């Protein structure tokens, strides 16, 4: 049987933010789904950690699970906090900086 979803126990109530934790100086990721059409990854960032400017071949939806970060899209800064989301369009330069300890779900969709 080929499982699409991994690292999550089926039929179990959970909070996604509890599945990833970062120590000082770390960025931690946990892949939930990864295939040619969609990728879902949980991230935890220690305060001050970042992902530098880059592009992606697919649209990327960030959903904040805990904390806040500055997400820069096409040179415009956006502050996002717990329970907020922002879409980073494909092929547009974007970056992320954790203003405080920060957790997110990243869902990327590809054509």
PyMOL commands that set and color helices and strands:
alter all, ss='L'
color gray80, all
select helices_A, chain A and resi 16-19
alter helices_A, ss='H'
color red, helices_A
select strands_A, chain A and resi 27-34+38-45+50-54+59-66+68-73+76-81+85-88+94-98+102-109
alter strands_A, ss='S'
color yellow, strands_A
deselect
rebuild
show_as cartoon
